[in-house]
């Protein structure tokens, strides 16, 4: 038998002994308190005589159950401890005080007091042993705290051997080449020839027509092959004079080339 199995068997045996001890001591104490109640006013009613000790011993039972619950939760319940202590001390005192009864206290042997005090005291100590085992089990079942290890990440890039040859570097494209690349080859696109510059008269006609069509200054400058500032001046003159369609108000020669 391994050590852990031996410890488990010893714990189970001790638990059974404690339970039997607690039950027996509680019964002896309860029966003696019932006799004390019968000697002091409750002899005429056996039911009341046997119910009276419960008003004291049930404090012990309730307090012990609450202490057991608190022990399983790993905490301390002071209300349960107070109730258990009050019931236990009261039971011991009444068991001892009831020995004398109607007799002379000096004539009662000391051993009678000890006999009366043993059951409630044994019940109290047995429950203390039980609670000690419960706290030990709870402490053993708590998982150990896992240490938190902080790992600093190395942000320095390191070469990784993937078994694949690196891609060879490509030669840079010439400065005058087109940025369009198809299948790794630069596609040469012929430059678009500039639009021929219109003469003064044609440029003036183009600006006026653009003004009539509602084109913007930028579009008029493109179709008339003139600068935007020149188109703006002509647009301002046309807006001020509002010429009739087909009538040229401003002489063609007034437009600077």
N, C-alpha and C positions, 0 to 999 in steps of 0.2 A: 504494500500500500504506500502510495506516494505521500509526501508531506502535506500537500494541499488537501488530499482526501482525508487524511487523519485530522487535520484542523477542522474540516467541514463536519466530520463525524462528531468530534468533541463539541463543536458549537451546537449541533442539533441535540446532543444528549444534555448539554447544559441548559438549553432552552426548555426541553421537556421537564427537567427537574425543577426549574424555576417556575414553570406554569403550575405544576402539581403542588409545589410549596405555597405558591400564592393562593391557589384555590383552597387548599386545606387550612391555611392560616386565616383566610378570610372567613371561611365557614365557622371555625371555632370562635373567632371574635364576634361574629354576627350572632351565634347561638348564645354566647354569654351575655351579650347586650340585651337579647330578648329576655333572658332570665332576670337581669337587673330591672328591665321595664316591668316585668311581672311582679317583682318585689316592691315596686314603687308606684302603685296606682293603676296598673293595667292588667292585673291578674284576672279581673272579671271578663275581659275581652281578649281571648287568645289571638284573634286576628289583629287587633291593634297592638298587642304585645309583640307579635312577630313582624309587624310592619314598621314599628318605631325605629329599630336600628337602621332601616333603610334611609331615614332622613339624615343620617350621619355618614353611613358607609357609601351611599351613592355619590357623595362628594368625592370620595376616593376613586370610585370607578370612573366617573366622568372626567376628573382631573387627569387620571392615568391615561385614559384614551386620548385626550387632547395633547398630553405630553408625548404620547407615542406618535401621533400625527405630526407634531412639530419636529420630533426627532427624525422622522422619515424625510421631512422637508429640509432638514439641516438648519433649523432655527430654534429659538428659545421662546416658549410661551409662558410668561410670568403669571398670567391669570390661572393657567392650568396648574402651575407649581404651587400657587397659593391655595387653590382649592384642595389639592392633594395633601398638602401639609396640614391644613386646618382639619380635614377629615381624619387624617392619620393620628395627629396629636390628640384630637378629641376622642377618638376611639380608644387610644391607649389610656388616657386619663379616666374615662368612664369605666373601662374594664377593670382598672386597678381600684377605683373608688367603689365599684360595686361589690368588691370582695367582702368588705366589712358588713354591708347591709345594715341590718338592725343590731348586729353584734357590737361589742366593745372593740374599738380599733386596736387597743393594746393587747387584746387576747387573740388576735388573728396572727397566725404564724407568718413570718416574712416570705416563706416559700409560696404561700397562697397568692400573695401580690405578684411574685415573679411569674407564677403559672398564668395568671390573668394577663400579664403584660406581654408574654411571649408571642401569642398569635398575632396581634395587630402589629407588633414590632417586626416580626418575621415577614409579614405581608409587605410592610413598607420597604424593608431591606431587599426582599426578593424583587420587587418592582424596580428598585434602584439598579440591581444587577441586570435586569432585562433592558432597561434604558441604556445602560452602558454598552451592551452588545449592539443595540440598534444604532447608537451613534458611531460605533466602530464600523459597522457595515456601511453606513451612509458615507463615512469618510473614505472607506476603501473603494466605494463605487464611483466617487467623483473623479473624472478624468484629469490627469495632470495637465497643467497649462502648457500649451505648445509655444515654444520660444519663437518669436518673430525675428527672422533674419532679413536684414535689409541688404539687398544686392545692388551695388552701383553698376549701372549699365555703361559699358564701354562704347562710346559713340565713335571711336576711331575706326574708320573703314579698314578692313583687312582683306587681302586677296583670297579668293576662294577658288580652289582647284576643282573645276567641274569636268575636266577631261576633254573639253572642247577648245579647239584652237581659237584664239581671238580673231575677230573680224579685221581683215587688213584695212588700213586707213585709205580712204579714197582721195584722189588728187583734187584739190580745190578747183571749182569751175572758173574759167576765165572771167575777167571783170565785165567784158562786153557780151557775155553769153546770156541767153534768155534764162530766166529762173525756172522755166518749165522743163522737167526731167521726165522722160518716158523710158522705163526699163533700164535705168542707169545711164542713159545717153542724153546729152543735152540737145534739145530740139531748137534749131535756129529759126527764129521768126523774123522775116524781113521787116525793117522799120516802115511805118506808115508815112508816106510823103506828106509834108505839110500842105494845107489848103492854100491855093494861090491867093495873093492879096488883091482885093478889089480896088479899082480906081476910086477917085473921090466921088464921082457921080453915082456909081454903082453902090458904093458904101452908104451914101446918103439915102438912096432909094431903099436899100435893105433895112436901114435903121427905121425909116418911116413905116415901112411895111411891118416890121416887127412891133412898132408902137401900136399900129392899127390892130394887129393880131393879139395884142395883150401879152407879148412875150416879156420875160424879165430882162433886166439890163445885161445879165450874164449871157443869156441866150442870144440877145441882139448883138452883143460884142462878138460872139462866135460866128454868127452868120454874116456879119458885115466886115469881119477881119479887122476890127478896130478895138481900141482899148475901152475898158469899162467907164473910165472918166469921161471920154469923149461921147460915149453913148448916153451917159447921164445928162450931159449938157444939152444934147439934142432933144432928149426926152423932156427936159424942163422947158425948153422953148416950145415944143409941140403942145405940152400941157397948158402953157400960158396962152398960146394963140388959138388953140383948138381949130386947126384948119379943116376945111371941107375935104372929104375924101377925094383924092385925085388931084388936089390943088397943092402946089408947092409954095409955101409962104417964104421959106428961107432959101436964099439963093444957094445953089450948089457950091459956088465958089467960096461961100462963107465957112464951109467945113474944112478945117485944116487937115492936110494929109497926115 
